[in-house]
Amino acid sequence: MTQDAPARRPRAFRLDPDGAPATTHATIEEQPDAYELETATPETENAVTEYAQARGIIARRFLSWGGVLGTAITGLITLALGLWFNTLIDDLFARSLTLGWVGVALLALAVLALGVLLGREIAGVLRQRHIAKLHAALTEARIKDDRDAARSLVSDLASLYTKRPETAQGRSVVLRTAREIVDGRDLIDIAERSLIHPLDEQVQREIANAAKRVSVVTAISPRALLDVLFVVAQAIRLVRRTAEIYGGRPGLLGFLRIAKSVGAHLAVTGGMAVGDSLVQQLLGHGIAAKLSARLGEGVLNGLLTARVGLSAMAVCRPMPFSVDDPPGVGDVAPFLFSAKKD
């Protein structure tokens, strides 16, 4: 009876310029550079990191003192509320058995409603986080031209809009193309044209309508406080609507995360115009201000609203702008420039 052969150790083979194996018995430990995975170049990593920083989606540390403080305060508030509800139920039972059971029923109903709302909030946050990770992964896959990763990612992208009837045609094109022999970069570009461009058009219409409403209301509003309140309300509505169009559906916590990412995006881009000239905007605002002070304020508030919408578009979009350049204020709200010259 023969003994089992000893397990072979993994070996690596290096090919010389003529194509013949030059080394046949070198182990991986002896030649670590002959058996290593393909890694991204520093330029690739920098490109992905810079875009992620602009969108405010860089992963944070798992533990921070701010998080510890928030957790501790939340725990104390929860304990205080629990003690208060316990005292309330005891007092109700002390007064009447019926009042006590009514209080218990109302408390159970409140806990159930709170659980449902909390579940929705968590689902919204997880969905938005998934979209942010999908954006970063698609950016990296397109830079590397990774076909396998692109196929998986575009299928995941199409699954975001399964319950959206208006995306049925785009989803069918993406899924059919993913089964064909197409390069990873081309597949991502096809997904952007077929599935995301129609959503971009909806978002641009929302930005244009919000900027138009803000500029008109500011021009005719009698009070500055009303202007501020209306601009803030329109900005909040625009950010939420943009996230919903791209599939985010954020709750309160999800909206706060998106608002923070929008603020980070505005801070990174600073005063630079996204696709148009800042000098042109300031010049146009000066012309409008000469015609009417209220008209100039309306144009300025409209520009600010449009910029918030464009930042929300960059943050909530599930994939980068690859086929076309990102739109600018002049693309989504050209009436702000034409009207002020008239």
Secondary structure, DSSP 8 states (H G I E B T S, - for coil): ----------B--EE-TTSSEEESS-BTTT-GGGS------HHHHHHHHHHHHHHT-----S--HHHHHHHHHHHHHHHHHHHHHHHHHHHHHHH-HHHHHHHHHHHHHHHHHHHHHHHHHHHHHHHHHHHHHHHHHHHHHHHHT-HHHHHHHHHHHHHTTTT-GGGHHHHHHHHHHHTS---HHHHHHHHIIIIIHHHHHHHHHHHHHHHHHHHHHHHH-S-HHHHHHHHHHHHHHHHHHHHHHTT----HHHHHHHHHHHHHHHHHHTT--SSS-HHHHHHHHHHHHHH-HHHHHHHHHHHHHHHHHHHHHHHH-SS---SS----HHHH-THHHHHHH-
